[in-house]
Amino acid sequence: MKIGKVLKTLAIILSICIVVGIGLAVKFIGNRDLLDTTWTFNKAIIITGAKAETVEIKQWKDYKTEHQRQITTKDGKVYLGDTATIILLNDK
């Protein structure tokens, strides 16, 4: 009876670890593909006033609580703006 309880407890702990691991992987995946969904972007259009600039992306991040997006370009520049003015593209 004790071995059954131990195995059940281990199964619950393992399940929790798997769920937490998947959650962390999704949160920190960044600029990569996950489960055949397109999360990889290699370019962005950044709109400032009447000017639109296309840049190559090194890394990007969406802020879930706000409508903001941060782009780090391959030349090291960092842009923070509204999701309506920073458009992510994948032209590969």
C-alpha positions in Angstrom: 0.0 0.0 0.0 2.8 2.4 0.8 4.6 1.8 -2.5 1.4 2.6 -4.4 1.1 6.0 -2.6 4.8 6.8 -3.2 4.4 6.0 -6.9 1.2 8.1 -7.1 3.0 11.0 -5.4 6.0 10.7 -7.8 3.6 10.7 -10.8 2.0 13.9 -9.6 5.3 15.6 -9.0 6.6 14.5 -12.4 3.4 15.8 -14.1 3.8 19.2 -12.3 7.4 19.4 -13.4 6.5 18.7 -17.0 3.8 21.3 -17.0 6.1 23.9 -15.5 8.9 23.0 -17.9 6.6 23.4 -20.9 5.4 26.8 -19.5 8.9 28.0 -19.1 9.9 26.9 -22.5 7.0 28.7 -24.1 7.8 31.9 -22.1 11.5 32.0 -23.0 11.4 30.6 -26.5 11.8 34.0 -28.0 12.6 33.9 -31.7 12.2 30.2 -32.4 9.7 27.8 -33.8 7.6 25.8 -31.3 5.4 22.9 -32.2 5.1 23.9 -35.8 3.7 27.4 -35.1 5.4 30.4 -36.7 7.0 32.4 -34.0 10.2 33.1 -35.9 10.5 36.5 -37.4 13.6 37.8 -39.2 12.5 41.3 -40.1 10.4 44.1 -38.7 8.8 47.2 -40.1 9.1 50.0 -37.6 6.8 53.0 -38.2 7.7 56.4 -36.8 5.5 59.2 -38.0 5.4 59.2 -41.8 8.6 57.1 -42.0 8.8 53.3 -42.1 12.0 51.4 -41.7 12.7 47.7 -42.2 15.2 46.1 -39.9 16.7 42.6 -39.4 15.7 41.1 -36.1 18.2 39.4 -33.7 15.6 39.1 -30.9 12.1 40.3 -30.1 9.7 40.3 -27.2 6.0 41.0 -26.7 4.8 42.4 -23.4 1.6 40.6 -22.6 0.2 43.1 -20.1 0.7 46.1 -22.5 0.5 46.6 -26.2 4.3 46.9 -26.5 6.9 45.1 -28.5 10.7 45.3 -28.1 13.0 44.6 -31.0 16.8 44.1 -30.9 18.3 44.4 -34.4 21.3 42.5 -35.7 23.3 45.8 -35.5 22.5 46.1 -31.8 19.8 48.8 -31.8 16.9 48.3 -29.5 13.4 49.6 -30.3 10.4 49.7 -27.9 7.1 50.6 -29.4 3.4 49.8 -29.8 2.5 46.6 -31.5 0.6 48.7 -34.1 3.9 50.4 -35.1 6.3 47.5 -35.0 5.2 44.8 -37.5 7.0 41.4 -37.4 7.8 39.6 -40.7 9.1 36.3 -41.7 10.1 36.4 -45.4 12.1 33.1 -45.4 
